[in-house]
């Protein structure tokens, strides 16, 4: 191999000057802004249609969370505790509550830094990579004294965006806070919603098994636990003056973390969305308000629906707001009949099993999908829109920075113009379908419970579609597109 010094001889090196590469000359904060998950902010455009608590509902639980944020726990031994867990099963309104609390904080001038994870939103809201960057950006916006310090941290460490969450938390949040010494009486909160919906960084986060010497993919539990641990370390740092509220389903990783006897003193009492907060009363208020809007819209009798029907719907909801919210969307968007007829069809559904709280929701989802002209095709479209197949770790849009616009998905999946309306036209109560002339907006599931439902053969029953059918359909579309391109070029 030839080198520049292959023929050199009789020389010595007395001094070696190393010239460091100049740091990036651009604006570090602009660089930071380009890397955050903007859709995860509570008031982002991506969340413009996100659920919020209906007026006069969930008042008690919102009040308890907000009071803890601003005043702490009434128990003197808990005054310095900074982390609170809000939990409940799917459909109990956790995201709506967290969104409403964030709005209240903004209205009252309480600093609120937010990250709303979502399994059915843009990829950067489904992974951990933008989490600390998004929090740091918001803190710098709220506290101008941090801006120069955050910018300098980025200049000093050009590879900071590629570091792990602990390094990012220390460099972008904790170290700057230590230098500005934010007063402890500054009221503020970090609101993290839907952490159970954070997925694993499959393409990058792998580690080597010490026994087998083979690569093992990280699980979502590991990434979720990493976030919990980083937040806990921040809360224990005296320079970090803010409280932290984390909302998630009661999945194992969260139960073990928050119920660990050796660490229980570090956490405020868990807030569980159960009968204590009288969800049935709130569901009744929601239904009364929504049916009033429907009556005005269609000029219906003020006696419809009857108190007995309302009581039945409340009972079938089992405390799950997603059930009644889906019913209202179904009645207001369906093309299959009058409000009376549509509500009767819901009431006549019989769950195949009553072994879980979501049995009525499962029966309703099945009913809606079976109304589609081709239920199997509709389910395959829904999985591909979601960006993945059941039982497959890697997503179709894994490496995309954001969810693709609906019109691009249509180009991939449509065999003929108009197929999207044919397949999805009856599913507006389940998924947000942008107008055909909208070239930017992606498809979005209204609630993660639909994704959970589609992935369970036991729950889906007659509308379940397995992995092989999805793969055959998608590869068939790729082949059709390739063939068409070859013969029409």
One Martini backbone bead per residue (centre of mass of N, CA, C, O) as a GRO file, in nm:
protein
  489
    1UNK     BB    1   0.095   0.036   0.025
    2UNK     BB    2   0.065   0.367  -0.042
    3UNK     BB    3   0.231   0.653   0.089
    4UNK     BB    4   0.349   0.968   0.164
    5UNK     BB    5   0.605   0.815   0.351
    6UNK     BB    6   0.755   0.568   0.200
    7UNK     BB    7   1.046   0.745   0.122
    8UNK     BB    8   1.114   0.834   0.394
    9UNK     BB    9   1.409   0.983   0.570
   10UNK     BB   10   1.579   1.127   0.811
   11UNK     BB   11   1.354   1.191   1.053
   12UNK     BB   12   1.177   1.414   1.284
   13UNK     BB   13   0.948   1.466   1.560
   14UNK     BB   14   0.896   1.757   1.765
   15UNK     BB   15   0.601   1.863   1.669
   16UNK     BB   16   0.242   1.841   1.734
   17UNK     BB   17  -0.033   1.979   1.570
   18UNK     BB   18  -0.372   1.990   1.668
   19UNK     BB   19  -0.654   2.040   1.469
   20UNK     BB   20  -0.961   2.120   1.532
   21UNK     BB   21  -1.264   2.094   1.445
   22UNK     BB   22  -1.498   2.292   1.374
   23UNK     BB   23  -1.774   2.390   1.480
   24UNK     BB   24  -2.068   2.454   1.423
   25UNK     BB   25  -2.207   2.759   1.272
   26UNK     BB   26  -2.476   2.728   1.351
   27UNK     BB   27  -2.774   2.720   1.515
   28UNK     BB   28  -2.830   2.521   1.781
   29UNK     BB   29  -3.140   2.573   1.830
   30UNK     BB   30  -3.225   2.502   1.543
   31UNK     BB   31  -3.117   2.218   1.553
   32UNK     BB   32  -3.292   2.129   1.788
   33UNK     BB   33  -3.571   2.194   1.659
   34UNK     BB   34  -3.529   1.978   1.419
   35UNK     BB   35  -3.529   1.720   1.652
   36UNK     BB   36  -3.797   1.733   1.755
   37UNK     BB   37  -4.127   1.647   1.880
   38UNK     BB   38  -4.370   1.852   1.792
   39UNK     BB   39  -4.628   1.659   1.824
   40UNK     BB   40  -4.582   1.625   2.155
   41UNK     BB   41  -4.714   1.874   2.203
   42UNK     BB   42  -5.008   1.975   2.345
   43UNK     BB   43  -5.033   2.229   2.108
   44UNK     BB   44  -5.022   2.084   1.853
   45UNK     BB   45  -5.130   2.019   1.540
   46UNK     BB   46  -5.140   1.706   1.575
   47UNK     BB   47  -5.337   1.772   1.850
   48UNK     BB   48  -5.606   1.929   1.767
   49UNK     BB   49  -5.793   1.642   1.802
   50UNK     BB   50  -5.748   1.585   2.078
   51UNK     BB   51  -5.846   1.482   2.367
   52UNK     BB   52  -6.072   1.636   2.595
   53UNK     BB   53  -6.227   1.740   2.852
   54UNK     BB   54  -6.529   1.779   2.921
   55UNK     BB   55  -6.717   1.990   3.046
   56UNK     BB   56  -6.746   1.893   3.387
   57UNK     BB   57  -6.527   1.676   3.355
   58UNK     BB   58  -6.287   1.542   3.552
   59UNK     BB   59  -6.251   1.739   3.796
   60UNK     BB   60  -6.122   1.583   4.032
   61UNK     BB   61  -5.865   1.477   3.887
   62UNK     BB   62  -5.759   1.744   3.788
   63UNK     BB   63  -5.742   1.879   4.067
   64UNK     BB   64  -5.538   1.682   4.193
   65UNK     BB   65  -5.306   1.729   3.994
   66UNK     BB   66  -5.286   2.040   4.009
   67UNK     BB   67  -5.240   2.061   4.313
   68UNK     BB   68  -4.975   1.899   4.313
   69UNK     BB   69  -4.815   2.087   4.126
   70UNK     BB   70  -4.859   2.361   4.309
   71UNK     BB   71  -4.849   2.214   4.631
   72UNK     BB   72  -4.852   1.930   4.668
   73UNK     BB   73  -4.858   1.729   4.931
   74UNK     BB   74  -5.024   1.725   5.236
   75UNK     BB   75  -4.802   1.546   5.317
   76UNK     BB   76  -4.509   1.630   5.464
   77UNK     BB   77  -4.341   1.371   5.362
   78UNK     BB   78  -4.423   1.460   5.039
   79UNK     BB   79  -4.323   1.749   4.954
   80UNK     BB   80  -4.044   1.652   4.785
   81UNK     BB   81  -4.199   1.501   4.588
   82UNK     BB   82  -4.190   1.476   4.207
   83UNK     BB   83  -4.354   1.198   4.143
   84UNK     BB   84  -4.638   1.101   3.933
   85UNK     BB   85  -4.885   0.844   3.885
   86UNK     BB   86  -5.105   0.786   3.607
   87UNK     BB   87  -5.369   0.536   3.600
   88UNK     BB   88  -5.521   0.309   3.351
   89UNK     BB   89  -5.705   0.182   3.141
   90UNK     BB   90  -5.819   0.162   2.851
   91UNK     BB   91  -6.029   0.450   2.796
   92UNK     BB   92  -6.014   0.649   3.073
   93UNK     BB   93  -5.872   0.943   2.986
   94UNK     BB   94  -5.569   1.026   3.018
   95UNK     BB   95  -5.510   1.222   2.778
   96UNK     BB   96  -5.737   1.420   2.838
   97UNK     BB   97  -5.637   1.500   3.116
   98UNK     BB   98  -5.350   1.594   3.038
   99UNK     BB   99  -5.443   1.810   2.834
  100UNK     BB  100  -5.612   1.977   3.040
  101UNK     BB  101  -5.383   2.036   3.238
  102UNK     BB  102  -5.205   2.186   3.037
  103UNK     BB  103  -5.409   2.412   2.984
  104UNK     BB  104  -5.425   2.514   3.274
  105UNK     BB  105  -5.133   2.591   3.305
  106UNK     BB  106  -5.127   2.798   3.076
  107UNK     BB  107  -5.354   2.982   3.185
  108UNK     BB  108  -5.193   3.014   3.485
  109UNK     BB  109  -4.869   3.022   3.434
  110UNK     BB  110  -4.769   2.726   3.428
  111UNK     BB  111  -4.510   2.542   3.379
  112UNK     BB  112  -4.527   2.329   3.075
  113UNK     BB  113  -4.380   2.024   2.997
  114UNK     BB  114  -4.423   1.816   2.702
  115UNK     BB  115  -4.510   1.455   2.630
  116UNK     BB  116  -4.691   1.284   2.367
  117UNK     BB  117  -4.741   0.982   2.328
  118UNK     BB  118  -4.795   0.773   2.017
  119UNK     BB  119  -4.884   0.485   1.830
  120UNK     BB  120  -5.059   0.673   1.595
  121UNK     BB  121  -4.822   0.852   1.517
  122UNK     BB  122  -4.552   0.987   1.473
  123UNK     BB  123  -4.246   0.839   1.515
  124UNK     BB  124  -4.133   1.056   1.731
  125UNK     BB  125  -4.385   0.955   1.931
  126UNK     BB  126  -4.271   0.632   1.950
  127UNK     BB  127  -3.994   0.737   2.062
  128UNK     BB  128  -3.696   0.835   2.249
  129UNK     BB  129  -3.496   1.024   2.082
  130UNK     BB  130  -3.676   1.313   2.136
  131UNK     BB  131  -3.732   1.359   2.436
  132UNK     BB  132  -3.510   1.544   2.563
  133UNK     BB  133  -3.505   1.754   2.337
  134UNK     BB  134  -3.799   1.852   2.384
  135UNK     BB  135  -3.766   1.943   2.675
  136UNK     BB  136  -3.530   2.140   2.637
  137UNK     BB  137  -3.663   2.332   2.438
  138UNK     BB  138  -3.893   2.424   2.627
  139UNK     BB  139  -3.721   2.534   2.859
  140UNK     BB  140  -3.577   2.748   2.686
  141UNK     BB  141  -3.842   2.898   2.618
  142UNK     BB  142  -3.935   2.954   2.919
  143UNK     BB  143  -3.608   2.995   2.991
  144UNK     BB  144  -3.392   3.217   2.865
  145UNK     BB  145  -3.133   3.155   3.045
  146UNK     BB  146  -3.085   2.868   2.889
  147UNK     BB  147  -3.009   2.912   2.592
  148UNK     BB  148  -2.698   2.954   2.595
  149UNK     BB  149  -2.634   2.687   2.747
  150UNK     BB  150  -2.754   2.493   2.540
  151UNK     BB  151  -2.590   2.592   2.298
  152UNK     BB  152  -2.311   2.529   2.422
  153UNK     BB  153  -2.351   2.225   2.459
  154UNK     BB  154  -2.370   2.172   2.152
  155UNK     BB  155  -2.095   2.286   2.073
  156UNK     BB  156  -1.920   2.099   2.264
  157UNK     BB  157  -2.129   1.853   2.154
  158UNK     BB  158  -2.192   1.746   1.844
  159UNK     BB  159  -2.290   1.436   1.949
  160UNK     BB  160  -2.536   1.467   2.146
  161UNK     BB  161  -2.778   1.352   1.966
  162UNK     BB  162  -2.629   1.046   1.998
  163UNK     BB  163  -2.687   1.016   2.280
  164UNK     BB  164  -2.797   0.931   2.562
  165UNK     BB  165  -3.030   1.028   2.789
  166UNK     BB  166  -2.840   1.100   3.023
  167UNK     BB  167  -2.652   1.289   2.871
  168UNK     BB  168  -2.871   1.485   2.774
  169UNK     BB  169  -2.985   1.564   3.048
  170UNK     BB  170  -2.724   1.683   3.162
  171UNK     BB  171  -2.647   1.890   2.927
  172UNK     BB  172  -2.954   2.026   2.863
  173UNK     BB  173  -3.065   2.052   3.179
  174UNK     BB  174  -2.900   2.025   3.448
  175UNK     BB  175  -2.654   2.205   3.401
  176UNK     BB  176  -2.809   2.468   3.334
  177UNK     BB  177  -2.972   2.479   3.602
  178UNK     BB  178  -2.727   2.514   3.789
  179UNK     BB  179  -2.643   2.801   3.664
  180UNK     BB  180  -2.935   2.952   3.715
  181UNK     BB  181  -3.098   2.885   3.961
  182UNK     BB  182  -3.383   2.791   4.000
  183UNK     BB  183  -3.639   2.854   4.177
  184UNK     BB  184  -3.827   2.651   4.391
  185UNK     BB  185  -4.101   2.840   4.351
  186UNK     BB  186  -4.126   2.742   4.072
  187UNK     BB  187  -4.390   2.661   3.884
  188UNK     BB  188  -4.376   2.318   3.760
  189UNK     BB  189  -4.403   2.078   3.473
  190UNK     BB  190  -4.379   1.736   3.367
  191UNK     BB  191  -4.561   1.594   3.093
  192UNK     BB  192  -4.619   1.236   3.053
  193UNK     BB  193  -4.775   1.069   2.790
  194UNK     BB  194  -4.798   0.743   2.692
  195UNK     BB  195  -4.541   0.561   2.767
  196UNK     BB  196  -4.657   0.277   2.675
  197UNK     BB  197  -4.621   0.380   2.354
  198UNK     BB  198  -4.331   0.329   2.360
  199UNK     BB  199  -4.095   0.225   2.143
  200UNK     BB  200  -3.851   0.060   2.010
  201UNK     BB  201  -3.516   0.097   1.885
  202UNK     BB  202  -3.461  -0.134   1.663
  203UNK     BB  203  -3.222  -0.025   1.463
  204UNK     BB  204  -3.011   0.061   1.721
  205UNK     BB  205  -3.102  -0.094   1.995
  206UNK     BB  206  -2.841  -0.299   2.078
  207UNK     BB  207  -2.718  -0.602   2.236
  208UNK     BB  208  -2.495  -0.819   2.386
  209UNK     BB  209  -2.476  -1.138   2.460
  210UNK     BB  210  -2.273  -1.285   2.699
  211UNK     BB  211  -2.329  -1.586   2.610
  212UNK     BB  212  -2.389  -1.594   2.283
  213UNK     BB  213  -2.291  -1.341   2.109
  214UNK     BB  214  -2.565  -1.195   2.038
  215UNK     BB  215  -2.806  -1.016   1.908
  216UNK     BB  216  -3.039  -0.805   2.096
  217UNK     BB  217  -3.330  -0.674   2.108
  218UNK     BB  218  -3.491  -0.427   2.215
  219UNK     BB  219  -3.737  -0.332   2.427
  220UNK     BB  220  -3.986  -0.132   2.529
  221UNK     BB  221  -3.935  -0.168   2.832
  222UNK     BB  222  -3.643  -0.060   2.828
  223UNK     BB  223  -3.711   0.226   2.724
  224UNK     BB  224  -3.914   0.299   2.943
  225UNK     BB  225  -3.721   0.261   3.183
  226UNK     BB  226  -3.513   0.470   3.097
  227UNK     BB  227  -3.703   0.710   3.126
  228UNK     BB  228  -3.774   0.673   3.422
  229UNK     BB  229  -3.480   0.694   3.531
  230UNK     BB  230  -3.415   0.977   3.423
  231UNK     BB  231  -3.644   1.122   3.575
  232UNK     BB  232  -3.556   1.039   3.856
  233UNK     BB  233  -3.274   1.172   3.850
  234UNK     BB  234  -3.381   1.456   3.812
  235UNK     BB  235  -3.563   1.472   4.070
  236UNK     BB  236  -3.299   1.431   4.264
  237UNK     BB  237  -3.206   1.699   4.167
  238UNK     BB  238  -3.176   2.010   4.309
  239UNK     BB  239  -3.192   2.173   4.024
  240UNK     BB  240  -3.475   2.033   3.995
  241UNK     BB  241  -3.797   2.201   4.038
  242UNK     BB  242  -3.985   1.993   3.905
  243UNK     BB  243  -4.256   1.825   3.832
  244UNK     BB  244  -4.384   1.483   3.767
  245UNK     BB  245  -4.608   1.347   3.516
  246UNK     BB  246  -4.721   1.007   3.464
  247UNK     BB  247  -4.889   0.844   3.191
  248UNK     BB  248  -5.039   0.510   3.207
  249UNK     BB  249  -5.058   0.205   3.186
  250UNK     BB  250  -5.060  -0.096   3.399
  251UNK     BB  251  -4.786  -0.204   3.332
  252UNK     BB  252  -4.527  -0.383   3.446
  253UNK     BB  253  -4.295  -0.169   3.440
  254UNK     BB  254  -4.461   0.033   3.619
  255UNK     BB  255  -4.532  -0.134   3.863
  256UNK     BB  256  -4.240  -0.202   3.945
  257UNK     BB  257  -4.133   0.087   3.971
  258UNK     BB  258  -4.366   0.218   4.170
  259UNK     BB  259  -4.365  -0.060   4.376
  260UNK     BB  260  -4.092  -0.031   4.491
  261UNK     BB  261  -4.004  -0.047   4.816
  262UNK     BB  262  -3.715   0.102   4.791
  263UNK     BB  263  -3.878   0.369   4.626
  264UNK     BB  264  -4.157   0.481   4.733
  265UNK     BB  265  -4.058   0.758   4.868
  266UNK     BB  266  -4.017   0.901   4.569
  267UNK     BB  267  -4.336   0.879   4.547
  268UNK     BB  268  -4.632   0.957   4.485
  269UNK     BB  269  -4.934   0.877   4.498
  270UNK     BB  270  -5.121   0.693   4.312
  271UNK     BB  271  -5.334   0.755   4.030
  272UNK     BB  272  -5.643   0.591   3.996
  273UNK     BB  273  -5.877   0.524   3.742
  274UNK     BB  274  -6.162   0.489   3.918
  275UNK     BB  275  -6.451   0.491   4.104
  276UNK     BB  276  -6.364   0.732   4.279
  277UNK     BB  277  -6.414   0.933   4.008
  278UNK     BB  278  -6.685   0.884   3.872
  279UNK     BB  279  -6.717   0.807   3.552
  280UNK     BB  280  -7.026   0.781   3.505
  281UNK     BB  281  -7.093   1.078   3.546
  282UNK     BB  282  -6.912   1.183   3.313
  283UNK     BB  283  -7.040   1.014   3.087
  284UNK     BB  284  -7.319   1.136   3.115
  285UNK     BB  285  -7.242   1.426   3.046
  286UNK     BB  286  -7.128   1.365   2.768
  287UNK     BB  287  -7.384   1.240   2.640
  288UNK     BB  288  -7.577   1.473   2.684
  289UNK     BB  289  -7.419   1.678   2.514
  290UNK     BB  290  -7.399   1.515   2.244
  291UNK     BB  291  -7.706   1.456   2.204
  292UNK     BB  292  -7.784   1.752   2.188
  293UNK     BB  293  -7.629   1.810   1.927
  294UNK     BB  294  -7.779   1.598   1.754
  295UNK     BB  295  -8.064   1.708   1.788
  296UNK     BB  296  -8.007   1.981   1.657
  297UNK     BB  297  -7.898   1.877   1.383
  298UNK     BB  298  -8.178   1.675   1.337
  299UNK     BB  299  -8.439   1.753   1.482
  300UNK     BB  300  -8.500   1.611   1.757
  301UNK     BB  301  -8.618   1.475   2.020
  302UNK     BB  302  -8.574   1.550   2.362
  303UNK     BB  303  -8.628   1.228   2.448
  304UNK     BB  304  -8.367   1.168   2.290
  305UNK     BB  305  -8.261   0.952   2.463
  306UNK     BB  306  -8.339   0.759   2.698
  307UNK     BB  307  -8.255   0.693   3.020
  308UNK     BB  308  -8.221   0.387   2.968
  309UNK     BB  309  -8.013   0.409   2.740
  310UNK     BB  310  -7.800   0.565   2.894
  311UNK     BB  311  -7.760   0.349   3.112
  312UNK     BB  312  -7.662   0.130   2.920
  313UNK     BB  313  -7.411   0.276   2.807
  314UNK     BB  314  -7.272   0.317   3.079
  315UNK     BB  315  -7.251   0.018   3.149
  316UNK     BB  316  -7.092  -0.071   2.887
  317UNK     BB  317  -6.837   0.112   2.934
  318UNK     BB  318  -6.686   0.061   3.210
  319UNK     BB  319  -6.530   0.353   3.223
  320UNK     BB  320  -6.499   0.392   2.901
  321UNK     BB  321  -6.467   0.660   2.693
  322UNK     BB  322  -6.414   0.530   2.412
  323UNK     BB  323  -6.693   0.410   2.367
  324UNK     BB  324  -6.871   0.673   2.356
  325UNK     BB  325  -6.699   0.828   2.149
  326UNK     BB  326  -6.745   0.622   1.917
  327UNK     BB  327  -7.051   0.643   1.904
  328UNK     BB  328  -7.066   0.941   1.828
  329UNK     BB  329  -6.900   0.918   1.567
  330UNK     BB  330  -7.085   0.711   1.430
  331UNK     BB  331  -7.345   0.887   1.420
  332UNK     BB  332  -7.195   1.146   1.269
  333UNK     BB  333  -7.051   0.959   1.011
  334UNK     BB  334  -7.250   0.773   0.909
  335UNK     BB  335  -7.416   0.601   0.608
  336UNK     BB  336  -7.641   0.382   0.765
  337UNK     BB  337  -7.830   0.611   0.898
  338UNK     BB  338  -7.997   0.711   1.148
  339UNK     BB  339  -7.959   0.780   1.472
  340UNK     BB  340  -8.159   0.569   1.565
  341UNK     BB  341  -8.049   0.326   1.404
  342UNK     BB  342  -7.756   0.337   1.507
  343UNK     BB  343  -7.814   0.304   1.810
  344UNK     BB  344  -7.965   0.036   1.787
  345UNK     BB  345  -7.722  -0.126   1.673
  346UNK     BB  346  -7.557  -0.101   1.931
  347UNK     BB  347  -7.765  -0.224   2.139
  348UNK     BB  348  -7.776  -0.514   1.970
  349UNK     BB  349  -7.511  -0.595   2.063
  350UNK     BB  350  -7.317  -0.907   2.118
  351UNK     BB  351  -7.094  -1.028   2.302
  352UNK     BB  352  -6.888  -1.311   2.289
  353UNK     BB  353  -6.753  -1.181   2.552
  354UNK     BB  354  -6.723  -1.103   2.929
  355UNK     BB  355  -6.400  -1.102   3.030
  356UNK     BB  356  -6.388  -0.789   2.955
  357UNK     BB  357  -6.423  -0.443   2.958
  358UNK     BB  358  -6.406  -0.444   2.616
  359UNK     BB  359  -6.642  -0.611   2.488
  360UNK     BB  360  -6.820  -0.381   2.362
  361UNK     BB  361  -6.599  -0.256   2.192
  362UNK     BB  362  -6.534  -0.505   2.024
  363UNK     BB  363  -6.817  -0.536   1.900
  364UNK     BB  364  -6.813  -0.256   1.767
  365UNK     BB  365  -6.566  -0.282   1.590
  366UNK     BB  366  -6.669  -0.525   1.433
  367UNK     BB  367  -6.920  -0.388   1.317
  368UNK     BB  368  -6.780  -0.163   1.157
  369UNK     BB  369  -6.599  -0.347   0.979
  370UNK     BB  370  -6.846  -0.514   0.857
  371UNK     BB  371  -6.954  -0.257   0.693
  372UNK     BB  372  -6.751  -0.295   0.505
  373UNK     BB  373  -6.717  -0.412   0.189
  374UNK     BB  374  -6.403  -0.509   0.290
  375UNK     BB  375  -6.283  -0.609   0.580
  376UNK     BB  376  -6.005  -0.730   0.514
  377UNK     BB  377  -5.897  -0.484   0.359
  378UNK     BB  378  -5.935  -0.280   0.584
  379UNK     BB  379  -5.738  -0.411   0.786
  380UNK     BB  380  -5.488  -0.394   0.606
  381UNK     BB  381  -5.484  -0.092   0.582
  382UNK     BB  382  -5.461  -0.027   0.885
  383UNK     BB  383  -5.184  -0.161   0.928
  384UNK     BB  384  -5.028   0.003   0.714
  385UNK     BB  385  -5.091   0.279   0.827
  386UNK     BB  386  -4.944   0.206   1.096
  387UNK     BB  387  -4.662   0.050   0.979
  388UNK     BB  388  -4.756  -0.261   1.024
  389UNK     BB  389  -4.745  -0.587   1.153
  390UNK     BB  390  -4.837  -0.849   1.299
  391UNK     BB  391  -4.564  -0.991   1.468
  392UNK     BB  392  -4.378  -0.739   1.378
  393UNK     BB  393  -4.112  -0.535   1.455
  394UNK     BB  394  -4.095  -0.397   1.182
  395UNK     BB  395  -4.164  -0.114   1.016
  396UNK     BB  396  -4.256   0.038   0.726
  397UNK     BB  397  -4.188   0.347   0.870
  398UNK     BB  398  -3.927   0.351   1.054
  399UNK     BB  399  -3.736   0.575   0.877
  400UNK     BB  400  -3.935   0.789   0.922
  401UNK     BB  401  -3.995   1.110   1.048
  402UNK     BB  402  -4.294   1.069   0.943
  403UNK     BB  403  -4.596   1.037   0.864
  404UNK     BB  404  -4.745   0.970   0.590
  405UNK     BB  405  -4.934   1.077   0.371
  406UNK     BB  406  -5.230   0.964   0.257
  407UNK     BB  407  -5.174   0.988  -0.052
  408UNK     BB  408  -4.926   0.793  -0.046
  409UNK     BB  409  -5.070   0.547   0.058
  410UNK     BB  410  -5.267   0.533  -0.180
  411UNK     BB  411  -5.055   0.482  -0.401
  412UNK     BB  412  -4.981   0.202  -0.282
  413UNK     BB  413  -5.286   0.063  -0.235
  414UNK     BB  414  -5.410   0.142  -0.498
  415UNK     BB  415  -5.551   0.003  -0.789
  416UNK     BB  416  -5.770   0.235  -0.788
  417UNK     BB  417  -5.941   0.493  -0.814
  418UNK     BB  418  -6.117   0.516  -0.499
  419UNK     BB  419  -6.032   0.296  -0.289
  420UNK     BB  420  -6.023   0.455  -0.024
  421UNK     BB  421  -6.328   0.508  -0.008
  422UNK     BB  422  -6.415   0.212  -0.021
  423UNK     BB  423  -6.252   0.112   0.237
  424UNK     BB  424  -6.287   0.389   0.448
  425UNK     BB  425  -6.576   0.531   0.438
  426UNK     BB  426  -6.687   0.355   0.715
  427UNK     BB  427  -6.424   0.456   0.928
  428UNK     BB  428  -6.446   0.746   1.077
  429UNK     BB  429  -6.479   0.639   1.381
  430UNK     BB  430  -6.161   0.521   1.374
  431UNK     BB  431  -6.051   0.725   1.142
  432UNK     BB  432  -5.864   0.975   1.002
  433UNK     BB  433  -5.982   1.115   0.689
  434UNK     BB  434  -5.861   1.282   0.453
  435UNK     BB  435  -5.891   1.461   0.201
  436UNK     BB  436  -5.809   1.409  -0.131
  437UNK     BB  437  -5.667   1.718  -0.149
  438UNK     BB  438  -5.475   1.625   0.078
  439UNK     BB  439  -5.101   1.632   0.087
  440UNK     BB  440  -5.021   1.607   0.425
  441UNK     BB  441  -5.217   1.438   0.581
  442UNK     BB  442  -5.249   1.185   0.789
  443UNK     BB  443  -5.334   0.910   0.916
  444UNK     BB  444  -5.555   0.852   1.215
  445UNK     BB  445  -5.610   0.720   1.500
  446UNK     BB  446  -5.827   0.772   1.765
  447UNK     BB  447  -5.727   0.492   1.910
  448UNK     BB  448  -5.526   0.244   2.046
  449UNK     BB  449  -5.745   0.019   2.085
  450UNK     BB  450  -5.752  -0.063   1.786
  451UNK     BB  451  -5.471  -0.184   1.769
  452UNK     BB  452  -5.514  -0.396   1.989
  453UNK     BB  453  -5.752  -0.537   1.853
  454UNK     BB  454  -5.613  -0.619   1.577
  455UNK     BB  455  -5.381  -0.798   1.739
  456UNK     BB  456  -5.635  -0.983   1.839
  457UNK     BB  457  -5.789  -1.274   1.775
  458UNK     BB  458  -5.988  -1.292   2.014
  459UNK     BB  459  -6.116  -1.004   1.965
  460UNK     BB  460  -6.174  -1.003   1.651
  461UNK     BB  461  -6.225  -1.266   1.507
  462UNK     BB  462  -6.376  -1.229   1.198
  463UNK     BB  463  -6.151  -0.970   1.143
  464UNK     BB  464  -5.901  -1.123   1.137
  465UNK     BB  465  -5.553  -1.059   1.028
  466UNK     BB  466  -5.276  -1.195   0.923
  467UNK     BB  467  -4.950  -1.169   0.828
  468UNK     BB  468  -4.959  -1.314   0.551
  469UNK     BB  469  -5.183  -1.143   0.425
  470UNK     BB  470  -5.034  -0.877   0.439
  471UNK     BB  471  -4.784  -0.957   0.274
  472UNK     BB  472  -4.930  -1.041   0.014
  473UNK     BB  473  -5.060  -0.769  -0.040
  474UNK     BB  474  -4.808  -0.587  -0.044
  475UNK     BB  475  -4.644  -0.745  -0.261
  476UNK     BB  476  -4.863  -0.714  -0.474
  477UNK     BB  477  -4.837  -0.407  -0.496
  478UNK     BB  478  -4.542  -0.392  -0.577
  479UNK     BB  479  -4.574  -0.562  -0.835
  480UNK     BB  480  -4.781  -0.382  -0.977
  481UNK     BB  481  -4.607  -0.126  -0.987
  482UNK     BB  482  -4.369  -0.244  -1.138
  483UNK     BB  483  -4.523  -0.346  -1.387
  484UNK     BB  484  -4.642  -0.072  -1.467
  485UNK     BB  485  -4.368   0.072  -1.504
  486UNK     BB  486  -4.254  -0.113  -1.729
  487UNK     BB  487  -4.516  -0.093  -1.941
  488UNK     BB  488  -4.527   0.257  -1.910
  489UNK     BB  489  -4.235   0.394  -1.992
   0.00000   0.00000   0.00000
